[in-house]
Amino acid sequence: MRIGLMLGDITGGGTVSEQVEQAVQAEQDGFDTAWFGQLMGVDALTIIALAGPRTSRIELGAGVMPTYGRHPYVMAQQALTVQAATSNRFTLGVGLSHQVVIETMWGLSYAHPARHMQEYLSVLLPLVREGRAAFNGEVFRVNAGVQVPGATPMPVLVAALAPRMLRIAGEMADGTVTWMTGLKTVETHVVPSIGGAAKAAGRPAPRVAVGLPICVHDDVAAAREAANAVFRMYGALPSYRRMLDKEGAGGPGDVAIVGDEAAVERQIRDVASAGATDLVTPIYATGSDPAASLARTRALLKSLVGKV
């Protein structure tokens, strides 16, 4: 299982230069992947493109880019440019975002989200994989090509949690990126759903990148309480709330990976055993010395790269 860090705005952000340095440091520390999510701050694809020339080995991932704000042609064009800028070490994650963002904040319609994603991928994927798309649907009608010198097709993962979205991801894309989805739900719902859809469609086994917060700390209760505070908003968003309910979790703290070094290592190995191909984690701090707390967690994760 590849071990990667979720960086950028989800872990406190920083300036553009500081976020690029986060990717550089992740490579120096030996991590397999470094991911940047798209929240309400900097543009994640721009950060990744800037980090490309500053790194040489690490895979750089967008986890994930909301689809409603970028036409699939624009997304393909930008993603291929990022792929070229990173010497073909880029993975594109896309997702629907949330109704409160798309309708309340952006003023767009969130009607028929699964249909939107299926049509979006019907344009995006041919452009990325073949350089041309010819699609006539209810949402998108595109007949266009794109060529970015130096770019090869990058993996495209879909933030998929519901059954129909997992089926679409398995049939069309290269895998999924989850968030706030506990181990039991990954093993019994996510992995078999997307894997079965991929197999039925004659596609390769999908990548399953599992996103969970991690804190190495001796006081488990305090670490879970800190997770509930840091990641509170995710416990209220409907798509994540459904996954927490499926897990039997009261909030983000109940699915966070916490404990001392031995306990956290066991939980990480359990994630791999559940079928995850990647661990994508924002590390977070608790206790009176946040810097020491973060360093302790990061040190354990570094020690597990290539060994899980």
QUILIN-V434146 format. One record per helix or strand of 2 or more residues. SS is the DSSP state (H for helix, E for strand). FROM is the first residue (numbers start at 1). LEN is the number of residues. If there is no record, write none. Layout:
# QUILIN-V434146
ss | from | len
SS | FROM | LEN
SS | FROM | LEN
This chain:
# QUILIN-V434146
ss | from | len
E | 2 | 6
H | 8 | 4
H | 16 | 13
E | 33 | 4
H | 44 | 9
E | 59 | 8
H | 72 | 14
E | 90 | 6
H | 99 | 7
H | 113 | 18
E | 132 | 5
E | 141 | 5
E | 156 | 3
H | 163 | 10
E | 175 | 5
H | 183 | 18
E | 207 | 5
E | 214 | 3
H | 220 | 11
H | 232 | 4
H | 238 | 10
H | 252 | 3
E | 257 | 3
H | 261 | 13
E | 278 | 4
H | 290 | 15
